[in-house]
């Protein structure tokens, strides 16, 4: 582990602009919240996958740059190891479905609470090369940043102390660790099992490195390999 760490004081650096200074939670939560709003809002205002992804990129990325870019150091301290962590999470993510035919059709994964797993999901939205590039940009460059800011930069610390900026990045507290992992799992619906495994690994890596930049790198590697897996094998259900 690097001898230096992101101190509570460094986490309290002001957001770049008044837009997100109205509440200390805003720079950590707002980009993720807006992303989820666009994602879930598609059920109310149906849009083509291309339009929906452009909205995610063109609305969330500027908010991220305005509000959150000065929160932490974005330079990984353990780059090679973080890449390997990202590879390991990818392997865990795809292994059950690759090894066991019909694995995700079990009621534990397909039910009224989590949704129904459909191996043809995403096929109609497969699109062409231009959409693939847009989708990769969103999943590799945008999603890892907003998710790590929210799940492990914010939630894992605010569960320890309401004034989370006084909690050093990567502080381990049992309840915060497992609640964050469990909620991260539920975010992934029928893939909750591998979501839970990923959440545990990512949480543990943050505790080990105390560097959010390393988590973003690991998460980006996982998503990048998943994109290659989807495009290479046509496993569109991994891109819902």
C-alpha positions as CSV (number, residue, x, y, z in Angstrom):
1,X,0.0,0.0,0.0
2,X,1.2,3.5,-0.7
3,X,2.5,5.2,2.3
4,X,0.5,8.3,1.5
5,X,-3.3,8.5,1.7
6,X,-6.1,10.9,0.9
7,X,-6.7,12.7,4.1
8,X,-10.1,13.9,5.4
9,X,-8.9,17.4,4.8
10,X,-8.2,16.8,1.1
11,X,-11.7,15.4,0.7
12,X,-13.2,18.7,2.0
13,X,-11.8,20.6,-1.0
14,X,-14.5,22.9,-2.4
15,X,-16.3,21.9,-5.6
16,X,-15.3,23.9,-8.7
17,X,-18.3,26.3,-8.9
18,X,-21.3,27.3,-6.9
19,X,-23.6,24.8,-8.6
20,X,-22.7,22.1,-6.3
21,X,-21.7,24.1,-3.2
22,X,-25.3,24.2,-1.8
23,X,-24.7,20.9,0.1
24,X,-21.6,19.0,1.0
25,X,-23.1,15.8,-0.4
26,X,-23.8,17.3,-3.8
27,X,-20.5,16.9,-5.6
28,X,-20.3,13.2,-4.6
29,X,-24.0,12.4,-5.3
30,X,-25.3,14.7,-8.0
31,X,-23.5,13.1,-11.1
32,X,-24.6,9.6,-10.1
33,X,-28.2,10.8,-9.3
34,X,-28.5,12.5,-12.6
35,X,-27.2,9.4,-14.4
36,X,-29.7,7.2,-12.7
37,X,-32.5,9.7,-13.4
38,X,-31.8,9.6,-17.1
39,X,-31.5,5.8,-17.0
40,X,-34.8,5.2,-15.1
41,X,-36.6,8.0,-16.9
42,X,-36.4,6.1,-20.1
43,X,-39.3,4.0,-18.9
44,X,-41.4,7.2,-18.7
45,X,-40.2,8.9,-21.8
46,X,-39.0,6.2,-24.2
47,X,-36.0,7.2,-26.2
48,X,-33.7,5.4,-28.6
49,X,-30.6,3.9,-26.9
50,X,-28.5,6.3,-28.9
51,X,-30.3,9.4,-27.6
52,X,-30.4,8.0,-24.1
53,X,-26.7,7.5,-24.1
54,X,-26.0,10.9,-25.6
55,X,-28.0,12.4,-22.8
56,X,-26.0,10.5,-20.2
57,X,-22.8,11.7,-21.7
58,X,-23.7,15.3,-22.5
59,X,-25.6,16.0,-19.3
60,X,-23.6,14.0,-16.7
61,X,-20.1,14.6,-17.9
62,X,-20.3,18.4,-17.7
63,X,-21.9,18.2,-14.2
64,X,-19.0,15.9,-13.2
65,X,-16.4,18.3,-14.5
66,X,-18.1,21.4,-12.9
67,X,-18.8,19.8,-9.5
68,X,-16.5,16.9,-8.8
69,X,-13.1,17.1,-10.6
70,X,-11.3,18.7,-7.6
71,X,-12.6,16.4,-4.9
72,X,-9.7,13.9,-4.9
73,X,-6.4,13.2,-6.7
74,X,-7.2,11.3,-9.9
75,X,-3.7,9.8,-10.3
76,X,-3.6,6.1,-9.4
77,X,-0.9,5.1,-6.9
78,X,-1.1,1.4,-7.7
79,X,-1.8,1.3,-11.4
80,X,-0.6,-2.1,-12.3
81,X,-2.3,-3.8,-9.4
82,X,-5.5,-1.9,-10.0
83,X,-5.6,-3.1,-13.6
84,X,-5.2,-6.7,-12.3
85,X,-8.1,-6.1,-9.8
86,X,-10.2,-4.9,-12.7
87,X,-9.3,-8.0,-14.8
88,X,-10.2,-10.2,-11.8
89,X,-13.6,-8.6,-11.3
90,X,-14.3,-9.1,-15.0
91,X,-13.5,-12.8,-14.8
92,X,-15.8,-13.1,-11.8
93,X,-18.6,-11.2,-13.6
94,X,-18.8,-13.4,-16.7
95,X,-17.7,-16.8,-15.2
96,X,-21.0,-18.1,-13.8
97,X,-22.9,-17.6,-17.1
98,X,-20.0,-19.0,-19.1
99,X,-19.7,-22.1,-16.9
100,X,-23.3,-23.0,-16.1
101,X,-26.0,-23.1,-18.8
102,X,-29.2,-21.4,-17.7
103,X,-27.5,-20.2,-14.5
104,X,-29.2,-16.8,-14.4
105,X,-32.6,-18.2,-15.2
106,X,-32.9,-19.5,-11.6
107,X,-35.5,-17.8,-9.5
108,X,-32.7,-16.3,-7.3
109,X,-31.8,-14.0,-10.2
110,X,-35.1,-13.8,-12.2
111,X,-37.9,-12.7,-10.0
112,X,-40.4,-10.0,-9.4
113,X,-38.1,-8.0,-7.1
114,X,-34.9,-8.0,-9.3
115,X,-36.5,-8.4,-12.7
116,X,-36.4,-11.1,-15.3
117,X,-33.2,-12.2,-16.9
118,X,-33.5,-12.3,-20.6
119,X,-30.5,-13.5,-22.7
120,X,-31.9,-11.6,-25.7
121,X,-31.9,-8.3,-23.7
122,X,-30.0,-5.6,-25.5
123,X,-30.0,-7.3,-28.9
124,X,-32.4,-4.7,-30.3
125,X,-30.2,-2.0,-29.0
126,X,-27.0,-3.5,-30.3
127,X,-26.7,-0.8,-33.0
128,X,-23.5,-0.3,-35.1
129,X,-19.9,0.9,-34.6
130,X,-20.9,4.5,-33.9
131,X,-23.2,3.5,-31.1
132,X,-20.7,1.0,-29.7
133,X,-18.1,3.8,-29.4
134,X,-20.6,6.0,-27.6
135,X,-21.6,3.1,-25.3
136,X,-18.0,2.3,-24.5
137,X,-17.2,6.0,-23.8
138,X,-20.1,6.1,-21.3
139,X,-19.3,2.7,-19.6
140,X,-15.5,3.1,-19.5
141,X,-14.9,6.8,-19.0
142,X,-18.0,8.1,-17.2
143,X,-19.6,5.3,-15.2
144,X,-16.5,4.3,-13.2
145,X,-16.0,7.9,-12.0
146,X,-19.6,8.6,-11.0
147,X,-20.1,5.2,-9.4
148,X,-16.9,5.3,-7.4
149,X,-17.5,8.9,-6.2
150,X,-21.0,7.8,-5.0
151,X,-20.5,4.2,-3.7
152,X,-17.1,4.3,-2.2
153,X,-16.2,8.0,-2.0
154,X,-19.5,9.0,-0.4
155,X,-21.7,6.2,0.8
156,X,-19.0,4.0,2.4
157,X,-17.9,7.0,4.4
158,X,-21.3,8.7,5.2
159,X,-22.4,5.4,6.8
160,X,-19.5,5.8,9.2
161,X,-20.1,9.5,10.0
162,X,-22.7,12.0,8.8
163,X,-19.9,14.5,8.2
164,X,-18.2,12.0,5.9
165,X,-15.5,14.5,4.8
166,X,-13.9,13.9,8.2
167,X,-13.6,10.2,7.4
168,X,-10.4,9.3,5.6
169,X,-10.8,7.6,2.3
170,X,-10.7,3.8,2.6
171,X,-11.5,3.8,6.3
172,X,-12.8,0.3,7.2
173,X,-15.9,-0.1,9.3
174,X,-17.7,-3.4,9.1
175,X,-21.3,-2.2,8.7
176,X,-20.4,0.5,6.1
177,X,-18.3,-2.0,4.1
178,X,-21.1,-4.6,3.9
179,X,-24.0,-2.3,3.4
180,X,-22.2,-0.6,0.5
181,X,-21.4,-3.9,-1.1
182,X,-25.0,-5.1,-0.7
183,X,-26.6,-2.0,-2.2
184,X,-24.0,-2.0,-5.0
185,X,-25.2,-5.6,-5.7
186,X,-28.9,-4.6,-5.8
187,X,-28.1,-1.9,-8.3
188,X,-27.2,-4.7,-10.8
189,X,-30.6,-6.5,-10.7
190,X,-30.4,-10.1,-12.0
191,X,-26.6,-9.8,-11.8
192,X,-26.7,-9.1,-8.1
193,X,-24.5,-12.1,-7.2
194,X,-21.5,-10.9,-9.3
195,X,-22.4,-7.4,-8.4
196,X,-21.9,-8.3,-4.7
197,X,-18.6,-10.0,-5.5
198,X,-17.5,-6.9,-7.4
199,X,-18.6,-4.6,-4.6
200,X,-16.7,-6.6,-2.0
201,X,-13.5,-6.6,-4.1
202,X,-13.8,-2.9,-4.9
203,X,-14.5,-2.1,-1.3
204,X,-11.5,-4.1,-0.1
205,X,-9.2,-2.5,-2.8
206,X,-10.2,1.0,-1.5
207,X,-9.4,-0.1,2.1
208,X,-6.1,-1.4,0.8
209,X,-5.1,1.6,-1.4
210,X,-7.0,4.5,0.2
211,X,-7.1,5.9,-3.3
212,X,-10.3,6.5,-5.2
213,X,-8.3,6.9,-8.5
214,X,-7.2,3.3,-8.2
215,X,-10.8,2.2,-7.8
216,X,-11.8,4.2,-10.9
217,X,-9.0,2.6,-12.9
218,X,-10.0,-0.9,-11.7
219,X,-13.7,-0.3,-12.5
220,X,-12.8,1.1,-15.9
221,X,-10.8,-1.9,-16.8
222,X,-13.6,-4.2,-15.7
223,X,-16.1,-2.3,-17.9
224,X,-13.7,-2.1,-20.8
225,X,-13.2,-5.9,-20.8
226,X,-16.9,-6.4,-20.4
227,X,-17.5,-4.2,-23.5
228,X,-15.0,-6.3,-25.5
229,X,-16.7,-9.5,-24.3
230,X,-20.1,-8.2,-25.3
231,X,-18.9,-7.1,-28.8
232,X,-16.7,-10.1,-29.4
233,X,-19.2,-12.8,-28.4
234,X,-22.5,-10.9,-29.0
235,X,-23.5,-11.3,-25.3
236,X,-25.7,-8.3,-25.4
237,X,-27.5,-9.2,-22.1
238,X,-24.4,-7.9,-20.3
239,X,-25.2,-4.5,-21.8
240,X,-28.9,-4.0,-20.7
